[in-house]
Amino acid sequence: MRLFLIPVFLSTTFLLAQEEHNHPVPEKLGAVSFPTSCNPETQREFDRAVALLHSFTYKPAEEAFGRVVEHDSHCAIAHWGIAMTHFHQLWDLPPSPADTSIAQTEIGQAEMLEETSDRERGFIHALSLIFKDASTVPYSTRALNYENAMRSLAEANPKDVEIQVFYALALISNASPSDKEHRRQKQAADLLEPLYREFPDHPGIPHYLIHAYDNQELAARGLAAARVYAGVAPSAPHALHMPSHIFTRLGLWDDSIASNIAARGAAHQQGDTGEELHAMDYLVYAYLQSGRDQEAARVIQQLTAMPNLSMGDFKIGYAATAMPVRYIIERQQWSEAEKIVNPPDAAQPHVLAIAVWARGLGFARMGQVEGADKESETLRQIEGRLRASGNGYWATQVNILQREVTAWSAQAAHKPDQAAAILRGAADDEDGIEKLPVTPGPVIPAREQLGELFLEQGDLASASKAFETALVHAPGRRGALRGAAQAALSH
């Protein structure tokens, strides 16, 4: 299948339309060819929309698909495209009621249009399974139905690049965080690697390879894709940021810093607040690991000057809450941690948990057992809310945070054996679960905290072992390197 490079120039009408939304479409997006049965005059705009979709530039993609509909009211696959922009597969699941409502409307429009190809009907049918019966069928069931439908479509069309790429994304999206063998990620990579060699300028292929390899086991295999994706779609903020997922996994802090400075600038210019904050969070993380604390502090100062943040948006709420917490906790400023305030009420419970955890840790490390236990109980309540809502992944993460606070509280209460047992269990559980792409990692990994606990208890051999394991899971982390050196020096 022949691919062509999406043109750099934009029409005057297109630019004016984007200026109204303060979110100009990236000019260089990569090479995409998604043949349709629609009016041939809409093909170039449709391919641009798909390229935007592959770089998770959702709002401009939705507008581009909308222009296709305006020029060809019978283009069913363009309605599929609009619905796809409301399916954020790798960080915002399940789709919100608002996104679900819009997507259901668009899919309904697509299904009513009969002048379409079997291939296009396959895409439309598969996506319909994500949003069908959303109020009664668990999202996990719907996601598996979508994956199975995309697998059938891929098996029937083995030479169709777009079908294979979207199927690979479905596999990555459905990968279990507790699967340490990374079976779905490897299956996706097996699909994408041959395509990457044949279509190196396709934006979705290196993007999804990075996501497939965004884990401790496979990260080194993702370095090639990380080195090229930003060059494939250099005007897409997410394309500029994504390489830092691999750089973070490998402890390549200077590369991560450069990646996220570029991503942040592009996102700010395009008015993409969520992507800007996402890049800023990774940037703060990398600055702190590099010992560049003043530069991290500057980013956080700039955060405080950003008005009217939509804290109910998970991507925004998480980054805005995590950044100042990282700065305080990474630098072990425990008296400052006690003063951390909760995010606004609009923030989701697992975002609130970050602030509660940091405050509890501050109390415990300052010897204030009562304050720590109060925050631990709050974390327990947040975990209960998340489990009741069916959010098992974040409930487990909050449970780990709660046990960390409890362990340090036990240490402050002169119960070292109890503290070590609790924190060891938390570390084992955390090591067994993959992080989600929204975060560069735990603020302080539980295994690294376990090393700090053993240091405090004077058990240098156990501390060394804990830090060694922590550095396998998160190479180059400053706290683990510092702790390992201290344990070796004191031994």
C-alpha positions in Angstrom: 0.0 0.0 0.0 1.4 3.4 -1.0 1.7 6.1 1.6 2.2 9.8 1.0 3.5 12.6 3.2 0.8 14.9 4.5 1.6 18.3 3.2 3.1 21.0 5.4 1.1 23.9 4.1 -2.4 24.6 5.4 -5.2 26.4 3.6 -6.3 29.8 4.8 -9.8 28.5 5.7 -8.2 25.7 7.7 -5.9 28.2 9.6 -8.8 30.5 10.4 -10.9 27.6 11.7 -8.1 26.5 13.9 -7.4 30.0 15.3 -10.9 30.1 16.5 -10.1 27.1 18.7 -6.6 28.4 19.7 -5.3 25.0 18.7 -3.6 25.0 15.3 -3.1 21.6 13.7 0.4 20.3 13.5 1.8 20.9 10.0 4.0 17.9 9.7 2.2 14.8 10.8 3.9 11.9 9.0 2.7 9.7 6.2 -0.8 8.1 6.3 -2.9 6.5 3.6 -6.4 5.4 4.7 -8.4 4.8 1.4 -12.1 5.5 1.7 -15.2 5.2 -0.4 -16.0 8.9 0.2 -15.7 11.8 -2.2 -12.1 11.7 -3.5 -11.8 15.4 -2.8 -11.9 14.7 0.9 -9.2 12.0 0.9 -6.3 14.3 1.8 -8.2 15.9 4.7 -9.3 12.4 5.9 -5.7 11.2 5.9 -4.7 14.3 7.8 -7.4 13.5 10.4 -6.1 10.0 10.8 -2.6 11.2 11.2 -3.7 13.5 14.0 -5.6 10.6 15.6 -2.4 8.5 15.6 -0.6 11.2 17.5 -3.5 11.6 20.0 -4.2 15.1 18.8 -7.9 14.5 19.4 -9.6 17.9 19.1 -8.0 18.9 15.8 -8.6 15.4 14.5 -12.3 15.7 15.4 -12.5 19.0 13.6 -10.7 17.5 10.5 -13.1 14.6 10.4 -16.0 17.0 10.8 -14.8 19.0 7.7 -14.9 15.7 5.7 -18.5 15.2 6.8 -19.3 18.8 5.7 -17.9 18.1 2.2 -19.4 14.6 2.0 -22.5 14.0 4.1 -22.5 10.4 3.0 -19.0 9.6 4.3 -19.8 7.0 7.0 -16.1 6.4 8.0 -15.7 10.1 8.8 -18.3 9.7 11.5 -16.3 6.7 12.8 -13.3 9.1 12.9 -15.2 11.6 15.0 -16.3 8.8 17.4 -12.6 7.6 17.6 -11.5 11.0 18.9 -13.7 10.3 22.0 -12.0 7.0 22.7 -8.7 7.8 24.5 -7.5 4.2 24.7 -4.3 4.5 26.8 -5.1 6.9 29.7 -8.8 8.0 30.0 -10.9 4.9 30.4 -13.6 4.1 30.4 -14.9 6.9 28.2 -16.8 9.5 30.1 -20.6 9.8 29.7 -20.1 12.9 27.6 -17.7 11.2 25.3 -19.9 8.1 25.1 -22.9 10.2 24.1 -21.1 11.9 21.3 -19.6 8.7 20.0 -22.9 6.9 20.1 -24.5 9.6 18.0 -21.6 9.5 15.5 -21.7 5.7 15.2 -25.4 5.8 14.7 -25.0 8.3 11.9 -22.3 6.0 10.3 -24.5 2.9 10.6 -27.4 4.6 8.8 -25.2 5.4 5.7 -25.2 2.5 3.3 -22.8 3.7 0.6 -19.7 2.4 2.3 -17.2 -0.5 1.9 -17.1 -3.7 3.8 -13.7 -2.6 5.2 -15.2 0.6 6.5 -18.2 -1.2 8.0 -15.7 -3.4 9.8 -14.1 -0.4 11.5 -17.5 1.1 12.4 -18.9 -2.2 13.8 -15.8 -2.8 15.9 -15.9 0.7 17.5 -19.7 0.4 18.1 -18.9 -2.4 20.6 -17.0 0.0 22.8 -20.0 2.3 23.3 -22.9 -0.1 22.9 -24.8 -0.7 26.2 -22.2 1.4 28.0 -24.5 1.8 31.0 -25.1 -1.9 31.5 -22.0 -3.8 30.1 -18.7 -3.5 32.0 -16.0 -1.6 30.1 -13.6 -4.5 30.2 -16.1 -6.7 28.3 -16.7 -4.0 25.7 -13.0 -3.4 25.3 -12.4 -7.2 24.7 -15.3 -7.2 22.2 -13.6 -4.4 20.4 -10.2 -6.1 20.4 -11.8 -9.3 19.1 -13.6 -7.5 16.3 -10.4 -5.7 15.3 -8.6 -9.1 15.3 -11.1 -10.5 12.9 -10.8 -7.5 10.7 -7.0 -7.7 10.8 -7.0 -11.4 9.9 -9.3 -10.7 7.0 -7.1 -7.9 5.7 -3.5 -8.8 6.5 -2.1 -6.3 4.0 -4.1 -3.3 5.3 -1.7 -1.1 7.2 -4.3 1.0 9.1 -6.3 -2.1 10.2 -3.1 -3.7 11.5 -2.0 -0.5 13.3 -5.4 0.1 15.0 -5.5 -3.6 16.0 -2.1 -3.3 17.6 -3.3 -0.3 19.6 -6.3 -2.3 20.8 -4.0 -5.0 22.0 -1.8 -2.5 23.9 -4.9 -0.8 25.4 -6.2 -4.1 26.7 -2.8 -5.3 28.1 -3.2 -6.2 31.8 -1.1 -4.1 34.2 -0.5 -7.3 36.2 0.8 -9.3 33.2 4.6 -9.2 33.8 5.1 -11.3 30.6 3.7 -8.4 28.6 2.0 -10.8 26.2 -0.3 -8.3 24.5 2.4 -5.8 24.2 4.7 -8.3 22.5 1.9 -9.4 20.2 1.4 -5.8 19.2 5.1 -5.3 18.6 5.2 -8.3 16.4 2.6 -6.7 14.2 4.2 -3.2 14.2 7.9 -4.0 13.8 7.6 -5.3 10.2 5.4 -2.4 9.3 7.9 0.0 10.8 10.6 -1.3 8.4 8.2 -0.8 5.4 6.5 2.4 6.5 9.0 4.4 8.6 7.1 7.7 8.3 3.8 6.4 9.6 3.1 8.2 12.9 1.1 5.5 14.6 3.7 2.8 14.2 6.6 4.3 16.3 4.0 5.8 18.6 2.5 2.5 19.5 5.8 0.7 19.5 6.9 3.1 22.3 3.8 2.3 24.3 4.3 -1.5 23.7 7.8 -1.2 25.0 7.0 1.1 27.9 7.9 -1.4 30.6 11.0 -2.5 32.4 11.4 -5.8 30.4 11.1 -4.3 26.9 12.2 -0.7 27.2 15.6 -1.2 25.5 13.8 -2.5 22.4 11.8 0.8 22.3 14.8 3.1 22.0 14.9 3.0 18.1 11.3 4.1 17.9 11.9 6.7 20.6 14.7 8.2 18.5 12.5 8.6 15.4 8.9 9.4 16.4 9.5 13.1 17.1 11.0 13.4 13.7 8.1 11.7 12.0 5.6 14.2 13.4 7.6 17.0 14.9 4.7 19.5 15.2 2.6 17.1 17.2 3.2 17.8 21.0 2.5 14.2 21.9 5.0 12.9 19.3 7.6 15.2 20.8 6.8 13.9 24.3 6.4 10.2 23.7 10.1 9.3 23.4 10.6 10.4 27.0 8.6 7.3 28.1 11.5 5.1 26.9 14.1 7.6 28.1 12.5 7.6 31.6 12.5 3.8 31.6 16.2 3.7 30.8 17.3 6.6 33.0 18.3 8.8 30.1 17.5 12.1 31.8 19.0 14.6 29.5 17.2 13.0 26.5 13.9 13.1 28.5 14.4 16.7 29.4 15.0 17.8 25.8 12.0 15.8 24.7 9.7 17.3 27.2 10.9 20.9 26.8 10.1 20.6 23.1 6.7 18.9 23.8 5.7 21.5 26.4 6.5 24.4 24.0 4.5 22.9 21.2 1.6 22.0 23.4 1.5 25.5 24.9 1.6 27.1 21.4 -1.3 24.9 20.4 -3.4 25.5 23.5 -3.3 21.8 24.5 -3.2 22.2 28.3 -3.4 18.5 29.1 -0.5 17.6 26.9 1.5 20.6 28.2 1.0 19.5 31.9 1.8 15.9 31.0 5.1 17.1 29.5 5.8 19.3 32.5 5.3 16.4 34.9 7.8 14.2 33.0 10.1 17.2 32.9 10.0 17.8 36.7 10.6 14.1 37.2 13.7 14.1 34.9 15.0 17.4 36.4 14.8 15.9 39.9 16.6 12.7 38.9 19.4 14.8 37.4 19.8 16.9 40.5 18.6 20.0 38.7 16.3 21.0 41.5 16.1 24.7 40.7 14.9 24.0 37.2 12.3 21.7 38.6 11.2 24.4 41.0 10.9 26.8 38.1 8.5 24.5 36.2 6.4 24.2 39.4 6.3 28.0 39.8 5.1 28.3 36.2 2.4 25.7 37.0 1.1 27.9 39.8 0.7 30.7 37.3 -1.5 28.7 35.0 -5.2 29.8 35.6 -8.4 27.9 35.5 -7.0 24.3 35.2 -9.7 21.7 34.7 -8.8 19.5 37.6 -11.6 17.1 36.8 -9.7 16.1 33.7 -7.5 13.3 34.9 -4.6 14.1 32.7 -4.6 17.7 34.0 -5.5 16.9 37.6 -2.8 14.2 37.9 0.1 16.2 36.6 -0.9 19.4 38.4 -1.1 17.5 41.7 1.9 15.2 41.2 4.5 17.9 40.2 4.7 19.8 43.6 4.4 16.5 45.5 7.4 15.1 43.5 9.4 18.2 44.3 8.8 18.0 48.0 8.9 14.2 48.6 11.9 13.5 46.3 13.9 16.1 48.3 12.7 14.6 51.6 11.2 17.9 52.8 9.0 16.3 55.3 7.9 19.4 57.2 6.8 20.9 53.8 5.0 17.6 53.0 2.8 18.1 56.1 1.5 21.3 54.6 0.4 19.9 51.2 -3.2 20.8 50.5 -5.7 18.7 48.7 -6.5 19.5 45.0 -10.0 21.0 44.3 -13.1 18.9 44.9 -13.4 18.3 41.1 -10.2 16.2 41.2 -10.8 12.4 40.9 -10.2 10.3 44.0 -7.0 8.8 42.8 -5.6 12.3 42.2 -6.7 13.3 45.7 -4.8 10.3 47.0 -1.5 11.7 45.9 -1.8 14.7 48.2 -3.1 12.7 51.1 -0.3 10.2 50.8 2.4 12.9 50.7 0.9 14.6 53.7 0.7 11.2 55.6 4.3 10.5 54.7 5.4 13.9 56.0 3.7 13.3 59.3 5.2 9.8 59.7 8.7 10.9 58.8 8.4 13.7 61.3 7.4 11.3 64.0 3.7 12.4 64.2 2.0 9.1 64.3 -1.5 10.4 64.9 -1.4 12.7 61.9 0.0 9.9 59.7 -2.7 7.4 60.8 -5.4 9.9 60.1 -4.1 10.3 56.5 -3.8 6.5 56.2 -7.5 6.1 57.1 -8.4 8.7 54.5 -6.5 6.7 51.9 -8.4 3.6 53.0 -11.6 5.4 52.4 -10.5 6.6 48.9 -9.5 3.0 48.1 -13.0 1.9 49.1 -14.6 4.5 46.8 -12.5 3.4 43.9 -13.3 -0.3 44.4 -17.0 0.5 44.7 -16.8 2.4 41.3 -15.1 -0.6 39.7 -11.7 1.2 39.3 -9.6 -1.8 40.4 -6.3 -0.5 39.1 -6.3 2.8 41.0 -7.8 1.1 44.0 -4.8 -1.1 44.1 -2.4 1.8 43.7 -4.1 3.7 46.5 -3.9 0.6 48.7 -0.1 0.6 48.1 0.1 4.3 49.1 -1.9 3.6 52.2 0.4 0.8 53.3 3.5 3.0 52.7 2.1 5.6 55.1 1.1 2.9 57.6 4.6 1.4 57.4 6.4 4.7 58.1 3.9 5.4 60.9 4.8 2.0 62.4 8.5 2.9 62.2 7.8 6.2 63.9 6.0 4.2 66.7 9.1 2.1 67.2 7.7 -1.0 65.5 10.5 -1.8 63.0 9.5 -5.4 62.2 5.9 -4.4 61.5 7.1 -1.5 59.4 9.4 -3.6 57.3 6.8 -6.3 56.8 4.1 -3.8 55.6 6.4 -1.9 53.3 7.9 -5.1 51.8 4.4 -6.3 50.9 3.6 -3.0 49.3 6.8 -3.1 47.3 6.1 -6.6 46.1 2.7 -5.6 44.9 3.9 -2.5 43.2 6.6 -4.4 41.4 4.0 -6.7 40.1 1.9 -4.0 38.4 2.8 -1.9 35.4 2.3 1.9 35.6 -0.1 3.6 33.3 1.2 6.0 30.6 -0.1 9.1 32.4 2.8 9.0 34.9 6.6 8.5 34.7 6.3 6.3 37.8 5.5 6.4 41.5 6.6 9.5 43.2 8.9 7.3 45.3 8.8 3.6 44.4 7.9 1.4 47.3 11.0 -0.7 46.8 13.2 2.5 47.1 11.3 3.4 50.3 12.0 -0.1 51.7 15.7 0.6 51.2 15.4 3.9 53.0 13.5 2.1 55.9 16.3 -0.5 56.2 18.9 2.3 56.2 17.0 4.0 59.1 16.9 0.6 60.9 20.6 0.0 60.4 20.1 -3.1 58.3 22.6 -2.2 55.6 22.6 -5.6 53.8 18.8 -5.5 53.3 19.0 -1.8 52.3 21.6 -2.6 49.6 19.5 -5.4 48.2 16.3 -3.2 48.2 18.1 -0.4 46.4 19.6 -2.8 43.9 16.2 -4.2 43.0 14.7 -0.7 42.9 17.3 0.4 40.3 16.5 -2.6 38.1 12.9 -1.5 37.9 13.7 2.2 37.6 17.3 2.8 36.4 19.0 6.0 37.3 16.7 7.2 40.1 18.6 9.7 42.3 17.1 8.5 45.6 18.0 4.8 44.9 21.5 5.7 43.8 22.0 7.9 46.8 20.7 5.2 49.1 22.8 2.5 47.6 25.9 4.6 47.9 25.1 5.4 51.6 24.5 1.7 52.4 27.8 0.7 50.7 29.7 3.5 52.5 28.2 2.6 55.9 28.7 -1.2 55.4 
